[in-house]
Amino acid sequence: MQKQLVLIGGGHAHMATLANLDTIINKGHGVTVIGPSEFHYYSGMGPGMLSGTYRPEEIRFATRHVVEKQGGIYLNGKAATIDPDRKVVVLENGRTVPYDVLSCNAGSHVPKPAIKGEVADLYPVKPIGRLMEAKSRLVDHFNRHAPDVVIVGGGPSSAEVAGNVWQLATTTGRHMPRITVCAGSVFMSRFPASIRRRIAGTLGRRGVTIREGVYVKSVSRDAVTLDDGEALPADFIFLALGVKPSAIFAESHIPTGPDGGLRVNRFLQSTQHPDIFGGGDCIFFQDRPLDKVGVYAVRQNPVLLHNILAQLDGGGLMPFDPGGGYLLIFNLGGGVGVLKKGWLEFGGRPAFVIKDYIDRKFMKAFQSIE
């Protein structure tokens, strides 16, 4: 008898499953994919799109096209809750979508500080698609005046956004912005001092100011207020305060980890509901909490595909092994980057060239299914 597979999200952890929907459908199963946009943007190349290094079409997957050309159903919308007893997903518009097996790659969001009034040029670094709008607004500022650009947050996203805003200004604008990173306690605190020095040095040579030991209390139309009472002028604000998993699981009373992500076992399967799987930023892997980096979502691809098919057809499940260390390369704009893999660290043009090659190869592999 035909079973119904529902995928929430078309992100990195679902790429292999999306590429093999025809296999699932040819087995007699129905497939529905729910997503907020017909395109999925690759976050690793998002800062490069902001600076103009990449065109939007170079960093996105045509999710809707891929689903429909293989015979699946694509629903453009957002999943609001999951009812695991009735086995339905409820969309924000009230529509219900039944499932026999559900896989969630619902992503994450950037938390916001207190916002006072209407703030026109306030952009979280996710969803990545909004960076296109941010780019257009920034260019408008650069052509009119030297704006104050404030980046709230002190992690990798803030560093990459700062560098790529600088690149955008140097190539498109008549006026250079004043860029300030409000980094919290320590800039790039999760990384070794050597990495912090390399990144801070590159940004500092471009005139980027990094404020440490201060936190943002609130943002308003033309200022960012710090916890010590200081008000920084701000014409344009980016929010890069890390990421939190989708709230859909907590709101659905499905077991979550301390971060609110779907709690999954070693099979990437809900610890309470065996027909629910998940991957990427939206899960909490109970065997070993994972960093919110794309490499784990990519590594989860074959496991999710195997286990989805196994759950549909009654086969055995495959455990997920997170693996060892992973390569990190930060795109700091201007064609330079910083690379770290274990003991190996270096910066400059070679680091960016390596990242660019890896990212374009990744995109080419999955865009080919379009």
N, C-alpha and C positions, 0 to 999 in steps of 0.2 A: 504494500500500500504506500502511496506517495506520502512523504513527510515534507514538512516545511522548515527550511533553514532561513533564519533572519540574521542579517549582519547589521549591527549598529556602527556606522562609521566606515569610511574607506581608506583609513590611514595605513601607516607603514606595516603594522602587524597583520593586516588583511591582504597585503599585496599578492602573496602566493595564492590565497583562496580566490581572490578576484580573477586572477589569471587562469584559474581552473574551474570556473563556474560551469563551463560546458560539460566537464566531466561529471560534476554533481547532478546537473540537470539531465544528462543522458542516462543516469542511473534511475531516473523517474522521480526525482525530488524537485520541489519548487523552491525558488530562491527569491528573497526580497532583501534589498539593501536600502537602509535608511541613512540619509546624509543631509547636512545643512546646505550643501552646495553641489552642483554637478561636477565641480573640480575639487581635487585635493592637492594642496600645495605642500611641497617638500620643505620642511622647516629648516633643514640644513643649508638651504640656499636662499632662505628668506632675506637675511641681511644683504646678500648680493643683489637681490631684486630691488631692495630699497635704494641701493647706491647706483643702480643702473648697469651693474656688471652683467646681470641676466634679465632677459625679457620674461614677463609673466608666463608665457606659453612654454618657456624652457624649464620651468620648475614645477609644473603641475601635471597631474594625471587626470584624464577625462573619465572620471568614475562612472558617470551616468551612461556614457557611450559604451564603455567596456561591459557594464552589466547588461544593458539592453541588447547589444549585438550578440550576446551569448544566450539570450532567451530568458534572462532574469527580469525582475520588476525593480525599478528604482523609484523610491519615494523621496521627493525633495521636502525635507522637514526635519524636525528635531524630536528625538525621543524624550519624553518627559518622565515617565515612570515605567517600571517593569512589574507585572503581576505574575510571580512565579507559580502561584497556585492555579490560576486560570491559564497560565502559559500564554500571555499576551503582552505586547509592548504597546503602551499608550503614548500617542504623539501629542505635541502641544496643542494641535487643533482638535483633539478629542478622538481622533481615529484610532481604532485598535487593530493591531497586526498580530495574528496568532502565529505561534512557532512550536515546533517540536524540538529543535535545537537552536540556541541563540548564541552568537559570538559577538562580543563587545570590544570595539576599538574606539571608544567614545572620546578619547583624548583628554585634554586638561585645559584649565583656564588660568589666567593671571589674576591673582587677588588684587583688590583695589584699596587704596587708603581712603580716608574720608574725603568726599568731594563736595565743595561748597559752591552751589549755584551751577549755572551752565558753563561748561568748559568746552569750547569748540575744538581746539586742537589737542585732544587727549587721546592717546593711542596705546593700548596694550600691545605687546609684541606678538601675542597670539589672539585671534587667528591670523595666520600668515597672510591670508588674502587681503587683510586690511592695510598691509604695508604699501600696497599700490596706491591707496587713497592718501596715506601718510606722505608718500613720495611727492605726489602732486601738490599737496598743501605746503610741504617744505620748500619746493621750488618757488612757489608763489611768495613765500616769506623771503627767500634769498634774493629775489628780484626786486623786492620793495625796500628791505632794510636788513640790518645785521641782527637777527633774532637771538634771543636767549633760548637755547634748547636744553631742557633738563631731563635727565634719564634717571628714573627712580628705581634703584636696585643695584646690587654690586656683583652680580654673577656673570657668567659667560655671555648671556644675551645683552646685557648692558654694555659690555666691552665691544661686542660685534656691532651693535647699533651705533655706538659712539663713533667707531672707525668708519662705518659706512655712511653715516650722516656727513662726516667730514669729506669723504670722497664725493658724495653727491654735490656738496657745496662747491668744491673745487672745479667740478666739471660742468655745472649748470648755472651757478648763481653769480650775481654781481657783488654780493656781500657775503662775507664769511660769518657764520654764527659763532656765538659764545656757547660752548658745549660744557655742561657740568654733569658729572655722574655723582648722584647721592648714594653712596655705597653701603650705608649702614655701618656696622662695626669695622669690618676690614674688607677691602676690595678683593674679589676672587678668593674668599676665605677658604674654600675647599681645596685649594691648589697649593703646591709647594711655593716657597718664597721666590724661587728662581723663575717660575712661570709668571707670578704676579709682577716681578720686576720687569720682565720682558714686555708684557702687555702694557703695564703702566708707563714704561719708557717710550714705547711707540706712540701711545696716545698723548703723552705729555709733550713730546716733540711737535705734535700738531696743535698744541694749545688747549687740549682737553683738560679741564680741571676735575680732579677726583677728590671728593669730600668723604673722608672716613670719620668714624666716631659720631656720626649724626644720623638720625632717622627722620623720615618724612612723616609729619603728623597729618597734614591735609594738603589738598591742592585746590586752587581756585582759578578764575579766568585768566589771571596774569601773574600768579605767584605760586611758589611751593613753600609751605611753612614747615620748618624743621622743629624737632622736639625741644630745641633750646629757645624757641621763639623767633629765630631769624626767618625772614621772608626773602626767598630768592626770586628775582624776576624770572618769569617764565612765559614766553610766547608760544612755546610748543613743548608738550610733555609726553614722554614715553614711559609706560609702566613695564618694568622688567623685574618684578618681585618674585621670581621663581614661578613654579606652576603647581596647581593643585588638581587632583583627579576630578572628573565629572561628578557632580553631586547626585546623579541619577540613582546610584546604588543605595546611598544612605536614605534618600527620600523614598526608596522602594522597600526599605527594611530588609535588604539583602546584606549578609555579613560583609563587613569591610575591615580594612586594616586601620591603623591609627591615623593614616593620612586621608582616609575616606575612600580609598580605592577598593575595587572589587577584590575581596580576599579569595585567592586561588591557591590550589595545591600544586604539586609538581607536574600535573598534567595541564596546567593553565585552566583548571576547571573550578567553578565555585565550590567552596568547601561545604555548602549546604544544598545546593541545587545542581545536580550532576548534568543537567541539560544546558547549563549556562557556562560559556567559556569566555576568556578575555585575554587581551594583550596590550602592550604599549603603556602609555602614561596612566591609563585609567585603572590599572590593577595594582594590588599589593600581593607580591609573591611571598607567601608566608614562610617558605623554607629559607629565604635569604632576601631581605629587602634590597631592591635594585635602584640604582641611580636613574633619574628621569632623563635618559639619553636614548637617542634613536637606535643605537646599535643593538640594544636588547629587543626592541620591536622587530628589527630585521632578523635577529636570530630566532625569534618566536614564530616566524612565518611558516616554516615547514612543519613545526609541531602543531600549530593551530590547524593547518590544512589536514594533516593526518588525523588529528583527534576529532575534528568536525565530521570527516568522512566515517571514522570509526563509530562515532555516536549515532550517526544516521543509519549505518548498515550493521551495527552490532559487532564491530571488531574490537581489538585490544587497543588501549591508549598508549601513547608514547610520552615518556617524561621529558620535561624541558631542562636542559643543562645550560645555565647562564654563561658558562665558559669563564675564561680568565680575563686578564686585562684587555683594554681596548684602546684603539687609536683615537686621540683627540686632536683636532686641528681647528683653530679659531681664525676666522676670516676678519681681519682688522681693517679691511678697506685699502684702497690704493695699491692693490695687487700684492699685499704682504699678509703673512699670517704667523701663527705660532703653533708648533707641533709638539705633542708629547705622546710617547708610547713607552711605558716602563721607565727605564733610566735614560732613554733617548729624548733630548729636547733641542730644538733649534727654531729660529724664526727667520723672517725675511721672505723674499720672493719664492724660494724653493718650497717653503711650507704651503704657501697659497697654491702653487702649481700642483702639488700633490693632492690637495683638497679638491681643487677644481676638476682634476682628472677623475678622482673617485666619485665625486658627486655627479658629473656628467655621465659616467659609465652606469651608475645606479639608475639614473633617470632614463637612459637609453634602453636599459634592460626591461623596465616596466612600461615605458611608453610604447614599446614595440607591440604590446598586446592590443593597443588601440586600433 
